[in-house]
Amino acid sequence: MIRLENVTVRRGATEVLRDLSIQIPAGRITAVVRRSGAGKTTLIHLLNGLIAPF
C-alpha cells in the first residue's frame, strides 16, 4: 500500500502539490491524468523518493 496524507511539495516559491492525500492499494494499477503543469511528474518523483515533501 502507498499512502500519502496532507503532503505539500514546493519547487522554489511555488507549491506544486498542496495537501495531497492519496491511498493506492498494493497490486492496483493506477493512472494519474491531469492537465499539463498539474504536478504529475512531481508526484512520481515524490513516490520514487527523488524529492522530499515539505
C-alpha positions as protocol buffer text, in pm:
chain_id: "A"
residue {
  index: 1
  type: MET
  ca { x: 0 y: 0 z: 0 }
}
residue {
  index: 2
  type: ILE
  ca { x: 112 y: 350 z: -80 }
}
residue {
  index: 3
  type: ARG
  ca { x: -29 y: 621 z: 144 }
}
residue {
  index: 4
  type: LEU
  ca { x: 35 y: 994 z: 148 }
}
residue {
  index: 5
  type: GLU
  ca { x: -150 y: 1223 z: 387 }
}
residue {
  index: 6
  type: ASN
  ca { x: -157 y: 1602 z: 363 }
}
residue {
  index: 7
  type: VAL
  ca { x: 168 y: 1621 z: 164 }
}
residue {
  index: 8
  type: THR
  ca { x: 289 y: 1953 z: 26 }
}
residue {
  index: 9
  type: VAL
  ca { x: 576 y: 1987 z: -223 }
}
residue {
  index: 10
  type: ARG
  ca { x: 734 y: 2318 z: -321 }
}
residue {
  index: 11
  type: ARG
  ca { x: 956 y: 2397 z: -617 }
}
residue {
  index: 12
  type: GLY
  ca { x: 1116 y: 2726 z: -524 }
}
residue {
  index: 13
  type: ALA
  ca { x: 838 y: 2956 z: -404 }
}
residue {
  index: 14
  type: THR
  ca { x: 566 y: 2762 z: -589 }
}
residue {
  index: 15
  type: GLU
  ca { x: 355 y: 2496 z: -420 }
}
residue {
  index: 16
  type: VAL
  ca { x: 333 y: 2223 z: -681 }
}
residue {
  index: 17
  type: LEU
  ca { x: 131 y: 1982 z: -465 }
}
residue {
  index: 18
  type: ARG
  ca { x: -73 y: 2113 z: -171 }
}
residue {
  index: 19
  type: ASP
  ca { x: -232 y: 1897 z: 99 }
}
residue {
  index: 20
  type: LEU
  ca { x: -226 y: 1587 z: -124 }
}
residue {
  index: 21
  type: SER
  ca { x: -376 y: 1275 z: 28 }
}
residue {
  index: 22
  type: ILE
  ca { x: -376 y: 951 z: -172 }
}
residue {
  index: 23
  type: GLN
  ca { x: -407 y: 582 z: -91 }
}
residue {
  index: 24
  type: ILE
  ca { x: -318 y: 317 z: -350 }
}
residue {
  index: 25
  type: PRO
  ca { x: -373 y: -48 z: -252 }
}
residue {
  index: 26
  type: ALA
  ca { x: -94 y: -300 z: -323 }
}
residue {
  index: 27
  type: GLY
  ca { x: -123 y: -462 z: -665 }
}
residue {
  index: 28
  type: ARG
  ca { x: -352 y: -190 z: -802 }
}
residue {
  index: 29
  type: ILE
  ca { x: -282 y: -35 z: -1141 }
}
residue {
  index: 30
  type: THR
  ca { x: -337 y: 339 z: -1111 }
}
residue {
  index: 31
  type: ALA
  ca { x: -327 y: 616 z: -1372 }
}
residue {
  index: 32
  type: VAL
  ca { x: -269 y: 983 z: -1293 }
}
residue {
  index: 33
  type: VAL
  ca { x: -436 y: 1202 z: -1553 }
}
residue {
  index: 34
  type: ARG
  ca { x: -448 y: 1582 z: -1536 }
}
residue {
  index: 35
  type: ARG
  ca { x: -363 y: 1884 z: -1748 }
}
residue {
  index: 36
  type: SER
  ca { x: -7 y: 1992 z: -1820 }
}
residue {
  index: 37
  type: GLY
  ca { x: 159 y: 2152 z: -1517 }
}
residue {
  index: 38
  type: ALA
  ca { x: -72 y: 1988 z: -1261 }
}
residue {
  index: 39
  type: GLY
  ca { x: 210 y: 1810 z: -1075 }
}
residue {
  index: 40
  type: LYS
  ca { x: 202 y: 1457 z: -1221 }
}
residue {
  index: 41
  type: THR
  ca { x: 579 y: 1431 z: -1262 }
}
residue {
  index: 42
  type: THR
  ca { x: 634 y: 1582 z: -918 }
}
residue {
  index: 43
  type: LEU
  ca { x: 403 y: 1315 z: -771 }
}
residue {
  index: 44
  type: ILE
  ca { x: 602 y: 1038 z: -941 }
}
residue {
  index: 45
  type: HIS
  ca { x: 930 y: 1188 z: -815 }
}
residue {
  index: 46
  type: LEU
  ca { x: 782 y: 1204 z: -465 }
}
residue {
  index: 47
  type: LEU
  ca { x: 673 y: 838 z: -477 }
}
residue {
  index: 48
  type: ASN
  ca { x: 1016 y: 732 z: -611 }
}
residue {
  index: 49
  type: GLY
  ca { x: 1195 y: 918 z: -332 }
}
residue {
  index: 50
  type: LEU
  ca { x: 1368 y: 1160 z: -569 }
}
residue {
  index: 51
  type: ILE
  ca { x: 1223 y: 1458 z: -382 }
}
residue {
  index: 52
  type: ALA
  ca { x: 1102 y: 1503 z: -26 }
}
residue {
  index: 53
  type: PRO
  ca { x: 774 y: 1657 z: 86 }
}
residue {
  index: 54
  type: PHE
  ca { x: 777 y: 1997 z: 254 }
}
